[in-house]
Amino acid sequence: MSKRTYNILFHLHTVSGIVISVALYVIFFTGSFAFFRDEIVNWERGHNVEVAEEIQLDFDDTFKQMSNEKSLFSRDIELKHYYNEQNIGVSLGASKDTLLSKEKAARSFYYLNTKDKSTTNYVSSYSLGEFLYRLHFFAQLPHPFGYYLSGFVAFFFLFALITGIIVHWDKIISNFYVFRPMTKLKTVWTDAHTALGVIGFPFQFVYAVTGTFFMLKVLLIAPTALALYDGDDNKLYEDLEYTHAEFEFQNSPLEKPVSINALVQQVKDNWEGFKVNEVHIFNYGDTGMHVSVSGNLDYKDKINGYGYTIFNAAENSIYSVKDPTKKTSYLDAVKGIFYRLHLGDYGGYGLRIISFVLGLIGCFVILSGVLIWLTARNKKNKPPKKKKFNEAVVRYYLAICLSLYPITALSFVLVQVINPAGMSLLYKFYFIGWLLISIFFIIKKDNYFTNKYTLLLGSLIGLAIPLVNGFCTGNWIWVSYANGYDQILFIDIFWIILSLLGLLIVGKLNETEKKTKAD
């Protein structure tokens, strides 16, 4: 590689990294916690889910109760298992019965608790797990700007990754084994940045690609719809299998009710290890009624085993089948694998813990990149104004990024002390608290102080989280273990380990500080 090409790529790598650094740090930090979204939700609510990735429900009894409250005839009804929690999503389409008033025929959506059959809307069921999950793609910003912002950040991150590998390619193996802690500061940060960057590269590359795909796919689909489908978005989504089939309403009630339980059981009996996560009913109670039962094979059997059976309820026959045991189509492979890779939910706790650690390594790589940028520009020949500006940029950056740890830990305390905290309080507490902590460290004007005390504060609060949970809910660690509350137990132990590691690092920082003062 010529020196000119190297310099161009090096500067592109530096500039692209600096521009997206704060947003990327937020994505990686909150995204790491989002691997445990469901555990956080169940810990917050005191719930436990015995069977993952499947709807656990008496469908016939549920529809009977629903029909007592609202007319279900002619509606399209969807019950969907979005996450591993007790709540499932219930979507009621608008009634096709013209005798109903507009208000009674209106569509609706709510969450149904599969254990106690209580219902909640999105706002009232909002949780800390959902908040952190959505923050990692900036969904709190007005739609669709947050999605696009996170998508473009992922795209530029992909660009930074590729240019970084190209820049370091010639010495990527030799430099990987080099760490020189006793040399100048820039060298220390460079060694750490290179080594951890190489370790985390496959993980970061996967998340850059899949993140770009999910957040910017609308922008990618739009030109396709215009070019190949004459602007017909519906036809494109139909070919991509993002929409359901349509069945004509006959306006003729069925003579006897259909057992949804029996249809679900029939599908589960056909494919061993099949987990039903969605039931969609078309034209409920009508002779045109069809029932779609869909789900996936267990991930240990097949990572991308999506399938469904659509039944013609009136004729008691099968309308169509997608067999999950057969060879996966290219379309299903792309859609399914991208989701599985991004969510990291196909390998149990082990894979998600590894992903969490790699996510934090990504945070460190981002931090070290910014500090390399600062130390490279902190030279004697630089004008004082420019040096002061560069130092201010990094001071603001570190304060904003590192304050995420203590405010996240504090939020875990909040949702147990005030339960349910609700969307409004959670937004105000997290964002205002984050702002106040950031301002404090910005005013302090000491990057070492910021690094040390955000870590110390977050870790001390983190150690208190299992205690607060025990006092507020009675779910002490030994109680959760004895009762088999795996999700609750996991979050308590997770915070203990994370906090102890944080305190260990603080202890090492103190040792280094004492040695420096002694020298």
Contacts in CASP RR format, 6 or more apart in sequence:
PFRMAT RR
TARGET T0000
AUTHOR 0000-0000-0000
METHOD contacts of the structure
MODEL  1
MSKRTYNILFHLHTVSGIVISVALYVIFFTGSFAFFRDEIVNWERGHNVE
VAEEIQLDFDDTFKQMSNEKSLFSRDIELKHYYNEQNIGVSLGASKDTLL
SKEKAARSFYYLNTKDKSTTNYVSSYSLGEFLYRLHFFAQLPHPFGYYLS
GFVAFFFLFALITGIIVHWDKIISNFYVFRPMTKLKTVWTDAHTALGVIG
FPFQFVYAVTGTFFMLKVLLIAPTALALYDGDDNKLYEDLEYTHAEFEFQ
NSPLEKPVSINALVQQVKDNWEGFKVNEVHIFNYGDTGMHVSVSGNLDYK
DKINGYGYTIFNAAENSIYSVKDPTKKTSYLDAVKGIFYRLHLGDYGGYG
LRIISFVLGLIGCFVILSGVLIWLTARNKKNKPPKKKKFNEAVVRYYLAI
CLSLYPITALSFVLVQVINPAGMSLLYKFYFIGWLLISIFFIIKKDNYFT
NKYTLLLGSLIGLAIPLVNGFCTGNWIWVSYANGYDQILFIDIFWIILSL
LGLLIVGKLNETEKKTKAD
1 9 0 8 1.000
1 166 0 8 1.000
1 169 0 8 1.000
1 170 0 8 1.000
6 167 0 8 1.000
9 163 0 8 1.000
9 164 0 8 1.000
9 166 0 8 1.000
9 167 0 8 1.000
10 163 0 8 1.000
10 167 0 8 1.000
12 159 0 8 1.000
12 163 0 8 1.000
13 160 0 8 1.000
13 163 0 8 1.000
13 164 0 8 1.000
13 167 0 8 1.000
14 373 0 8 1.000
16 156 0 8 1.000
16 157 0 8 1.000
16 159 0 8 1.000
16 160 0 8 1.000
16 163 0 8 1.000
17 24 0 8 1.000
17 156 0 8 1.000
17 157 0 8 1.000
17 160 0 8 1.000
17 366 0 8 1.000
17 369 0 8 1.000
18 370 0 8 1.000
18 373 0 8 1.000
19 156 0 8 1.000
20 153 0 8 1.000
20 156 0 8 1.000
20 157 0 8 1.000
20 160 0 8 1.000
21 366 0 8 1.000
21 369 0 8 1.000
21 370 0 8 1.000
21 397 0 8 1.000
22 397 0 8 1.000
22 400 0 8 1.000
22 401 0 8 1.000
23 138 0 8 1.000
23 149 0 8 1.000
23 150 0 8 1.000
23 153 0 8 1.000
24 153 0 8 1.000
24 157 0 8 1.000
24 366 0 8 1.000
25 363 0 8 1.000
25 366 0 8 1.000
25 367 0 8 1.000
25 401 0 8 1.000
25 404 0 8 1.000
26 135 0 8 1.000
26 136 0 8 1.000
26 138 0 8 1.000
26 401 0 8 1.000
26 404 0 8 1.000
27 136 0 8 1.000
27 137 0 8 1.000
27 138 0 8 1.000
27 150 0 8 1.000
27 153 0 8 1.000
27 154 0 8 1.000
28 359 0 8 1.000
28 360 0 8 1.000
28 362 0 8 1.000
28 363 0 8 1.000
28 366 0 8 1.000
29 360 0 8 1.000
29 363 0 8 1.000
29 401 0 8 1.000
29 404 0 8 1.000
29 405 0 8 1.000
29 408 0 8 1.000
30 132 0 8 1.000
30 133 0 8 1.000
30 135 0 8 1.000
30 136 0 8 1.000
30 404 0 8 1.000
30 408 0 8 1.000
31 132 0 8 1.000
31 133 0 8 1.000
31 136 0 8 1.000
31 359 0 8 1.000
32 355 0 8 1.000
32 356 0 8 1.000
32 359 0 8 1.000
32 360 0 8 1.000
32 363 0 8 1.000
33 40 0 8 1.000
33 129 0 8 1.000
33 132 0 8 1.000
33 136 0 8 1.000
33 356 0 8 1.000
33 408 0 8 1.000
34 129 0 8 1.000
34 132 0 8 1.000
34 133 0 8 1.000
34 136 0 8 1.000
35 343 0 8 1.000
35 344 0 8 1.000
35 352 0 8 1.000
35 355 0 8 1.000
35 356 0 8 1.000
36 352 0 8 1.000
36 356 0 8 1.000
36 490 0 8 1.000
36 491 0 8 1.000
36 494 0 8 1.000
37 83 0 8 1.000
37 129 0 8 1.000
37 130 0 8 1.000
37 132 0 8 1.000
37 133 0 8 1.000
38 49 0 8 1.000
38 83 0 8 1.000
38 84 0 8 1.000
38 85 0 8 1.000
38 487 0 8 1.000
39 487 0 8 1.000
39 490 0 8 1.000
39 491 0 8 1.000
39 494 0 8 1.000
40 127 0 8 1.000
40 128 0 8 1.000
40 129 0 8 1.000
40 132 0 8 1.000
40 412 0 8 1.000
40 491 0 8 1.000
41 47 0 8 1.000
41 83 0 8 1.000
41 85 0 8 1.000
41 127 0 8 1.000
41 128 0 8 1.000
41 129 0 8 1.000
41 130 0 8 1.000
42 48 0 8 1.000
42 49 0 8 1.000
42 84 0 8 1.000
42 85 0 8 1.000
42 86 0 8 1.000
42 487 0 8 1.000
42 488 0 8 1.000
43 469 0 8 1.000
43 487 0 8 1.000
43 488 0 8 1.000
43 490 0 8 1.000
43 491 0 8 1.000
43 492 0 8 1.000
44 127 0 8 1.000
44 128 0 8 1.000
44 129 0 8 1.000
44 415 0 8 1.000
44 416 0 8 1.000
44 419 0 8 1.000
45 85 0 8 1.000
45 86 0 8 1.000
45 127 0 8 1.000
45 419 0 8 1.000
45 420 0 8 1.000
46 473 0 8 1.000
46 475 0 8 1.000
46 485 0 8 1.000
46 488 0 8 1.000
47 85 0 8 1.000
47 86 0 8 1.000
47 115 0 8 1.000
47 487 0 8 1.000
48 483 0 8 1.000
48 484 0 8 1.000
48 485 0 8 1.000
48 486 0 8 1.000
48 487 0 8 1.000
48 488 0 8 1.000
49 84 0 8 1.000
49 85 0 8 1.000
49 86 0 8 1.000
49 487 0 8 1.000
50 56 0 8 1.000
51 275 0 8 1.000
52 84 0 8 1.000
53 81 0 8 1.000
53 84 0 8 1.000
53 275 0 8 1.000
53 277 0 8 1.000
53 296 0 8 1.000
53 298 0 8 1.000
53 299 0 8 1.000
54 81 0 8 1.000
54 275 0 8 1.000
54 276 0 8 1.000
54 277 0 8 1.000
55 79 0 8 1.000
55 81 0 8 1.000
55 88 0 8 1.000
55 114 0 8 1.000
55 276 0 8 1.000
55 277 0 8 1.000
55 278 0 8 1.000
55 279 0 8 1.000
56 114 0 8 1.000
57 79 0 8 1.000
57 88 0 8 1.000
57 114 0 8 1.000
58 261 0 8 1.000
59 79 0 8 1.000
59 260 0 8 1.000
59 261 0 8 1.000
59 264 0 8 1.000
59 279 0 8 1.000
60 259 0 8 1.000
60 260 0 8 1.000
60 261 0 8 1.000
62 79 0 8 1.000
62 112 0 8 1.000
62 117 0 8 1.000
63 72 0 8 1.000
63 77 0 8 1.000
63 260 0 8 1.000
63 284 0 8 1.000
65 117 0 8 1.000
66 72 0 8 1.000
66 90 0 8 1.000
70 92 0 8 1.000
70 104 0 8 1.000
71 95 0 8 1.000
71 97 0 8 1.000
71 100 0 8 1.000
71 104 0 8 1.000
72 92 0 8 1.000
72 284 0 8 1.000
72 285 0 8 1.000
73 95 0 8 1.000
73 97 0 8 1.000
73 253 0 8 1.000
73 284 0 8 1.000
73 285 0 8 1.000
73 286 0 8 1.000
74 95 0 8 1.000
74 96 0 8 1.000
74 97 0 8 1.000
74 249 0 8 1.000
74 251 0 8 1.000
74 283 0 8 1.000
74 284 0 8 1.000
74 285 0 8 1.000
74 286 0 8 1.000
75 92 0 8 1.000
75 93 0 8 1.000
75 94 0 8 1.000
75 95 0 8 1.000
75 96 0 8 1.000
75 281 0 8 1.000
75 283 0 8 1.000
75 284 0 8 1.000
76 92 0 8 1.000
76 93 0 8 1.000
76 244 0 8 1.000
76 280 0 8 1.000
76 281 0 8 1.000
76 282 0 8 1.000
76 283 0 8 1.000
76 284 0 8 1.000
77 90 0 8 1.000
77 91 0 8 1.000
77 92 0 8 1.000
77 93 0 8 1.000
77 280 0 8 1.000
77 281 0 8 1.000
77 284 0 8 1.000
78 89 0 8 1.000
78 90 0 8 1.000
78 91 0 8 1.000
78 278 0 8 1.000
78 279 0 8 1.000
78 280 0 8 1.000
78 281 0 8 1.000
79 88 0 8 1.000
79 89 0 8 1.000
79 90 0 8 1.000
79 112 0 8 1.000
79 278 0 8 1.000
79 279 0 8 1.000
79 280 0 8 1.000
80 88 0 8 1.000
80 89 0 8 1.000
80 91 0 8 1.000
80 277 0 8 1.000
80 278 0 8 1.000
81 88 0 8 1.000
81 89 0 8 1.000
81 277 0 8 1.000
81 278 0 8 1.000
82 88 0 8 1.000
82 89 0 8 1.000
84 487 0 8 1.000
86 113 0 8 1.000
86 114 0 8 1.000
86 115 0 8 1.000
87 111 0 8 1.000
87 112 0 8 1.000
87 113 0 8 1.000
87 114 0 8 1.000
87 120 0 8 1.000
87 125 0 8 1.000
88 111 0 8 1.000
88 112 0 8 1.000
88 114 0 8 1.000
89 109 0 8 1.000
89 110 0 8 1.000
89 111 0 8 1.000
89 112 0 8 1.000
90 109 0 8 1.000
90 110 0 8 1.000
90 111 0 8 1.000
90 112 0 8 1.000
90 119 0 8 1.000
91 107 0 8 1.000
91 108 0 8 1.000
91 109 0 8 1.000
92 107 0 8 1.000
92 108 0 8 1.000
92 109 0 8 1.000
93 107 0 8 1.000
93 108 0 8 1.000
94 105 0 8 1.000
94 106 0 8 1.000
94 107 0 8 1.000
95 104 0 8 1.000
95 105 0 8 1.000
96 249 0 8 1.000
96 251 0 8 1.000
96 283 0 8 1.000
97 105 0 8 1.000
109 121 0 8 1.000
109 122 0 8 1.000
110 119 0 8 1.000
110 120 0 8 1.000
110 121 0 8 1.000
111 119 0 8 1.000
111 120 0 8 1.000
111 121 0 8 1.000
111 122 0 8 1.000
111 125 0 8 1.000
112 118 0 8 1.000
112 119 0 8 1.000
113 119 0 8 1.000
113 120 0 8 1.000
123 422 0 8 1.000
123 423 0 8 1.000
124 420 0 8 1.000
124 422 0 8 1.000
125 420 0 8 1.000
126 420 0 8 1.000
126 422 0 8 1.000
126 423 0 8 1.000
126 426 0 8 1.000
127 415 0 8 1.000
127 420 0 8 1.000
128 411 0 8 1.000
128 412 0 8 1.000
128 414 0 8 1.000
128 415 0 8 1.000
128 421 0 8 1.000
128 426 0 8 1.000
131 411 0 8 1.000
131 423 0 8 1.000
131 426 0 8 1.000
131 427 0 8 1.000
131 430 0 8 1.000
132 408 0 8 1.000
134 140 0 8 1.000
136 150 0 8 1.000
137 146 0 8 1.000
137 147 0 8 1.000
137 150 0 8 1.000
137 151 0 8 1.000
137 211 0 8 1.000
137 214 0 8 1.000
137 215 0 8 1.000
138 145 0 8 1.000
138 146 0 8 1.000
138 147 0 8 1.000
138 149 0 8 1.000
138 150 0 8 1.000
139 146 0 8 1.000
139 147 0 8 1.000
140 146 0 8 1.000
140 427 0 8 1.000
141 149 0 8 1.000
144 218 0 8 1.000
147 215 0 8 1.000
147 218 0 8 1.000
148 215 0 8 1.000
148 216 0 8 1.000
148 219 0 8 1.000
150 211 0 8 1.000
150 215 0 8 1.000
151 211 0 8 1.000
151 212 0 8 1.000
151 214 0 8 1.000
151 215 0 8 1.000
151 216 0 8 1.000
152 215 0 8 1.000
152 216 0 8 1.000
154 207 0 8 1.000
154 208 0 8 1.000
154 211 0 8 1.000
154 212 0 8 1.000
154 215 0 8 1.000
154 216 0 8 1.000
155 208 0 8 1.000
155 212 0 8 1.000
155 216 0 8 1.000
157 204 0 8 1.000
157 208 0 8 1.000
158 205 0 8 1.000
158 208 0 8 1.000
158 209 0 8 1.000
158 212 0 8 1.000
161 201 0 8 1.000
161 204 0 8 1.000
161 205 0 8 1.000
161 208 0 8 1.000
165 172 0 8 1.000
165 201 0 8 1.000
168 175 0 8 1.000
168 194 0 8 1.000
168 198 0 8 1.000
172 194 0 8 1.000
172 198 0 8 1.000
175 191 0 8 1.000
175 194 0 8 1.000
175 195 0 8 1.000
176 194 0 8 1.000
176 195 0 8 1.000
176 198 0 8 1.000
178 191 0 8 1.000
178 195 0 8 1.000
179 191 0 8 1.000
179 192 0 8 1.000
179 195 0 8 1.000
180 187 0 8 1.000
180 188 0 8 1.000
180 191 0 8 1.000
181 188 0 8 1.000
184 375 0 8 1.000
185 371 0 8 1.000
185 375 0 8 1.000
186 372 0 8 1.000
186 375 0 8 1.000
186 376 0 8 1.000
189 368 0 8 1.000
189 369 0 8 1.000
189 371 0 8 1.000
189 372 0 8 1.000
189 375 0 8 1.000
190 368 0 8 1.000
190 372 0 8 1.000
192 364 0 8 1.000
192 368 0 8 1.000
193 365 0 8 1.000
193 368 0 8 1.000
193 369 0 8 1.000
193 372 0 8 1.000
196 361 0 8 1.000
196 362 0 8 1.000
196 364 0 8 1.000
196 365 0 8 1.000
196 368 0 8 1.000
197 204 0 8 1.000
197 361 0 8 1.000
197 362 0 8 1.000
197 365 0 8 1.000
199 358 0 8 1.000
199 361 0 8 1.000
200 358 0 8 1.000
200 361 0 8 1.000
200 362 0 8 1.000
200 365 0 8 1.000
203 355 0 8 1.000
203 358 0 8 1.000
203 359 0 8 1.000
204 358 0 8 1.000
204 362 0 8 1.000
204 365 0 8 1.000
206 341 0 8 1.000
206 342 0 8 1.000
207 342 0 8 1.000
210 338 0 8 1.000
210 341 0 8 1.000
210 342 0 8 1.000
211 342 0 8 1.000
213 220 0 8 1.000
213 338 0 8 1.000
214 338 0 8 1.000
214 342 0 8 1.000
221 233 0 8 1.000
221 236 0 8 1.000
224 236 0 8 1.000
225 231 0 8 1.000
225 232 0 8 1.000
225 233 0 8 1.000
225 236 0 8 1.000
228 236 0 8 1.000
229 235 0 8 1.000
229 236 0 8 1.000
234 243 0 8 1.000
237 243 0 8 1.000
240 331 0 8 1.000
240 335 0 8 1.000
241 331 0 8 1.000
241 332 0 8 1.000
241 335 0 8 1.000
244 280 0 8 1.000
244 282 0 8 1.000
244 292 0 8 1.000
245 282 0 8 1.000
245 290 0 8 1.000
245 292 0 8 1.000
245 310 0 8 1.000
245 320 0 8 1.000
246 282 0 8 1.000
247 282 0 8 1.000
247 283 0 8 1.000
247 288 0 8 1.000
247 289 0 8 1.000
247 290 0 8 1.000
248 283 0 8 1.000
248 288 0 8 1.000
249 283 0 8 1.000
249 286 0 8 1.000
249 288 0 8 1.000
250 283 0 8 1.000
250 286 0 8 1.000
250 287 0 8 1.000
250 288 0 8 1.000
251 286 0 8 1.000
252 286 0 8 1.000
252 287 0 8 1.000
252 288 0 8 1.000
253 285 0 8 1.000
253 286 0 8 1.000
253 287 0 8 1.000
254 285 0 8 1.000
254 286 0 8 1.000
254 287 0 8 1.000
254 289 0 8 1.000
254 313 0 8 1.000
254 314 0 8 1.000
257 285 0 8 1.000
258 285 0 8 1.000
258 289 0 8 1.000
258 291 0 8 1.000
258 313 0 8 1.000
260 279 0 8 1.000
260 281 0 8 1.000
260 291 0 8 1.000
263 291 0 8 1.000
263 293 0 8 1.000
263 309 0 8 1.000
263 311 0 8 1.000
264 276 0 8 1.000
264 279 0 8 1.000
264 293 0 8 1.000
266 309 0 8 1.000
267 274 0 8 1.000
267 276 0 8 1.000
267 293 0 8 1.000
267 309 0 8 1.000
268 274 0 8 1.000
268 276 0 8 1.000
270 309 0 8 1.000
271 297 0 8 1.000
271 323 0 8 1.000
271 324 0 8 1.000
271 325 0 8 1.000
273 297 0 8 1.000
273 298 0 8 1.000
273 301 0 8 1.000
274 295 0 8 1.000
274 296 0 8 1.000
274 297 0 8 1.000
274 298 0 8 1.000
274 307 0 8 1.000
274 324 0 8 1.000
275 295 0 8 1.000
275 296 0 8 1.000
275 297 0 8 1.000
275 298 0 8 1.000
276 293 0 8 1.000
276 294 0 8 1.000
276 295 0 8 1.000
277 294 0 8 1.000
277 295 0 8 1.000
277 296 0 8 1.000
278 292 0 8 1.000
278 293 0 8 1.000
278 294 0 8 1.000
278 295 0 8 1.000
279 291 0 8 1.000
279 292 0 8 1.000
279 293 0 8 1.000
279 294 0 8 1.000
280 291 0 8 1.000
280 292 0 8 1.000
280 294 0 8 1.000
281 289 0 8 1.000
281 290 0 8 1.000
281 291 0 8 1.000
281 292 0 8 1.000
282 288 0 8 1.000
282 289 0 8 1.000
282 290 0 8 1.000
282 291 0 8 1.000
282 292 0 8 1.000
283 289 0 8 1.000
283 290 0 8 1.000
285 313 0 8 1.000
287 314 0 8 1.000
288 312 0 8 1.000
288 313 0 8 1.000
288 314 0 8 1.000
289 313 0 8 1.000
289 314 0 8 1.000
290 310 0 8 1.000
290 311 0 8 1.000
290 312 0 8 1.000
290 313 0 8 1.000
290 319 0 8 1.000
291 310 0 8 1.000
291 311 0 8 1.000
291 313 0 8 1.000
292 308 0 8 1.000
292 309 0 8 1.000
292 310 0 8 1.000
292 311 0 8 1.000
293 308 0 8 1.000
293 309 0 8 1.000
293 310 0 8 1.000
293 311 0 8 1.000
294 306 0 8 1.000
294 307 0 8 1.000
294 308 0 8 1.000
294 309 0 8 1.000
294 322 0 8 1.000
295 306 0 8 1.000
295 307 0 8 1.000
295 308 0 8 1.000
295 324 0 8 1.000
296 305 0 8 1.000
296 306 0 8 1.000
296 307 0 8 1.000
296 324 0 8 1.000
297 305 0 8 1.000
297 324 0 8 1.000
297 325 0 8 1.000
299 340 0 8 1.000
299 345 0 8 1.000
299 346 0 8 1.000
299 347 0 8 1.000
300 347 0 8 1.000
302 324 0 8 1.000
302 325 0 8 1.000
303 337 0 8 1.000
303 340 0 8 1.000
303 346 0 8 1.000
304 328 0 8 1.000
304 332 0 8 1.000
304 333 0 8 1.000
304 336 0 8 1.000
304 337 0 8 1.000
304 340 0 8 1.000
305 324 0 8 1.000
305 325 0 8 1.000
305 328 0 8 1.000
305 332 0 8 1.000
306 322 0 8 1.000
306 324 0 8 1.000
306 332 0 8 1.000
306 336 0 8 1.000
307 322 0 8 1.000
307 323 0 8 1.000
307 324 0 8 1.000
308 321 0 8 1.000
308 322 0 8 1.000
309 318 0 8 1.000
309 320 0 8 1.000
309 321 0 8 1.000
309 322 0 8 1.000
310 318 0 8 1.000
310 319 0 8 1.000
310 320 0 8 1.000
310 321 0 8 1.000
311 317 0 8 1.000
311 318 0 8 1.000
311 319 0 8 1.000
312 318 0 8 1.000
312 319 0 8 1.000
340 346 0 8 1.000
344 351 0 8 1.000
344 352 0 8 1.000
344 355 0 8 1.000
345 351 0 8 1.000
345 352 0 8 1.000
349 490 0 8 1.000
363 401 0 8 1.000
366 401 0 8 1.000
367 398 0 8 1.000
367 401 0 8 1.000
370 394 0 8 1.000
370 397 0 8 1.000
370 398 0 8 1.000
371 394 0 8 1.000
373 390 0 8 1.000
373 394 0 8 1.000
374 390 0 8 1.000
374 391 0 8 1.000
374 393 0 8 1.000
374 394 0 8 1.000
377 386 0 8 1.000
377 387 0 8 1.000
377 390 0 8 1.000
378 387 0 8 1.000
378 390 0 8 1.000
378 391 0 8 1.000
382 390 0 8 1.000
394 447 0 8 1.000
395 442 0 8 1.000
395 445 0 8 1.000
395 447 0 8 1.000
395 450 0 8 1.000
396 442 0 8 1.000
398 441 0 8 1.000
398 447 0 8 1.000
398 450 0 8 1.000
398 451 0 8 1.000
399 437 0 8 1.000
399 438 0 8 1.000
399 439 0 8 1.000
399 440 0 8 1.000
399 441 0 8 1.000
399 442 0 8 1.000
399 450 0 8 1.000
400 434 0 8 1.000
400 438 0 8 1.000
402 441 0 8 1.000
402 450 0 8 1.000
402 451 0 8 1.000
402 454 0 8 1.000
402 455 0 8 1.000
403 434 0 8 1.000
403 437 0 8 1.000
403 438 0 8 1.000
403 441 0 8 1.000
403 454 0 8 1.000
404 434 0 8 1.000
405 454 0 8 1.000
405 455 0 8 1.000
405 457 0 8 1.000
405 458 0 8 1.000
406 437 0 8 1.000
406 454 0 8 1.000
406 457 0 8 1.000
406 458 0 8 1.000
406 461 0 8 1.000
407 430 0 8 1.000
407 433 0 8 1.000
407 434 0 8 1.000
407 437 0 8 1.000
408 430 0 8 1.000
409 457 0 8 1.000
409 458 0 8 1.000
409 459 0 8 1.000
409 461 0 8 1.000
409 462 0 8 1.000
409 465 0 8 1.000
409 495 0 8 1.000
410 429 0 8 1.000
410 433 0 8 1.000
410 458 0 8 1.000
410 461 0 8 1.000
411 426 0 8 1.000
411 429 0 8 1.000
411 430 0 8 1.000
412 461 0 8 1.000
412 462 0 8 1.000
412 465 0 8 1.000
412 468 0 8 1.000
412 495 0 8 1.000
413 461 0 8 1.000
413 464 0 8 1.000
413 465 0 8 1.000
413 468 0 8 1.000
414 421 0 8 1.000
414 425 0 8 1.000
414 426 0 8 1.000
414 429 0 8 1.000
415 421 0 8 1.000
415 426 0 8 1.000
416 465 0 8 1.000
416 468 0 8 1.000
416 469 0 8 1.000
416 472 0 8 1.000
416 473 0 8 1.000
417 468 0 8 1.000
417 472 0 8 1.000
418 425 0 8 1.000
419 472 0 8 1.000
421 429 0 8 1.000
437 454 0 8 1.000
441 449 0 8 1.000
441 450 0 8 1.000
441 453 0 8 1.000
441 454 0 8 1.000
444 450 0 8 1.000
448 513 0 8 1.000
451 509 0 8 1.000
452 506 0 8 1.000
452 509 0 8 1.000
455 502 0 8 1.000
455 505 0 8 1.000
455 506 0 8 1.000
455 509 0 8 1.000
456 502 0 8 1.000
456 503 0 8 1.000
456 506 0 8 1.000
458 499 0 8 1.000
459 498 0 8 1.000
459 499 0 8 1.000
459 500 0 8 1.000
459 501 0 8 1.000
459 502 0 8 1.000
459 503 0 8 1.000
459 506 0 8 1.000
460 499 0 8 1.000
460 503 0 8 1.000
462 495 0 8 1.000
462 496 0 8 1.000
462 498 0 8 1.000
462 499 0 8 1.000
463 495 0 8 1.000
463 496 0 8 1.000
463 499 0 8 1.000
463 500 0 8 1.000
463 503 0 8 1.000
465 491 0 8 1.000
465 492 0 8 1.000
465 495 0 8 1.000
466 476 0 8 1.000
466 477 0 8 1.000
466 492 0 8 1.000
466 493 0 8 1.000
466 495 0 8 1.000
466 496 0 8 1.000
469 475 0 8 1.000
469 476 0 8 1.000
469 488 0 8 1.000
469 491 0 8 1.000
469 492 0 8 1.000
470 476 0 8 1.000
470 479 0 8 1.000
475 485 0 8 1.000
475 488 0 8 1.000
477 489 0 8 1.000
477 492 0 8 1.000
477 493 0 8 1.000
479 485 0 8 1.000
480 486 0 8 1.000
480 488 0 8 1.000
480 489 0 8 1.000
480 492 0 8 1.000
481 489 0 8 1.000
END
